Amino acid sequence: MKQAKVIGRVFCSSQCCGMDQKTLLLIQPLDWETDKPYGDPIVAGDTVGAGAGETVFFVASREAIVAFENWEGETAVNTPLPPVDAAIVGIIDGKNIRA
């Protein structure tokens, strides 16, 4: 899992594959130890209702698609899993890093 800060929201006029029911957020990955940004911002599907400025943790690749299984009662039979590369799976309230 990776840490990021929500820096914006992505709006689309049309989306495929059941994505119209998903919220897409723009997130900036952060270093776990320093909380400093690294890399480029990315678009992630939101599974937890995160808001602007919140620190979140996210998963990428295959794990991102798995995060959407049974999303609001949907199943792969009724609605195909969304084509996402990143998914927000938690909101970070605090952390404790021991050296």
Residue pairs with C-beta under 8 A, 6 or more apart in sequence:
1 57
1 58
1 59
1 89
1 90
2 29
2 57
2 58
2 59
2 60
3 29
3 30
3 31
3 32
3 35
3 55
3 56
3 57
3 92
4 27
4 28
4 29
4 30
4 42
4 44
4 55
4 56
4 57
4 58
4 88
5 27
5 28
5 30
5 37
5 53
5 54
5 55
5 56
6 25
6 26
6 27
6 50
6 51
6 52
6 53
6 54
6 55
6 56
6 88
7 26
7 27
7 28
7 41
7 52
8 25
8 26
8 41
8 52
9 23
9 24
9 25
9 26
9 52
10 24
10 25
10 26
10 43
11 24
12 19
12 24
14 20
15 22
16 83
17 80
17 82
17 83
18 74
18 79
18 80
18 82
19 45
19 82
19 83
21 71
21 72
22 45
22 46
22 68
22 71
22 82
22 84
23 45
23 46
23 49
24 43
24 44
24 45
24 46
25 43
25 44
25 45
25 46
25 50
25 88
26 41
26 42
26 43
27 41
27 42
27 43
27 44
27 56
27 58
27 86
27 88
28 37
28 41
29 37
29 38
29 39
29 41
29 42
30 36
30 37
30 38
30 55
31 37
31 38
32 95
32 97
33 97
35 55
42 85
42 86
43 85
43 86
44 58
44 64
44 84
44 86
44 87
44 88
45 64
45 67
45 68
45 82
45 84
45 86
45 87
45 88
46 87
46 88
47 67
47 68
47 71
47 87
47 88
47 89
48 56
48 88
48 89
48 90
48 91
50 56
50 88
50 91
54 91
54 92
55 91
55 92
56 88
56 90
56 91
56 92
57 88
57 89
57 90
57 92
58 64
58 86
58 87
58 88
58 89
59 67
59 86
59 87
59 89
60 85
60 86
60 87
61 85
63 87
64 84
64 85
64 86
64 87
65 81
65 82
65 83
65 84
65 87
67 87
67 89
68 74
68 81
68 82
68 84
68 87
69 75
69 76
69 81
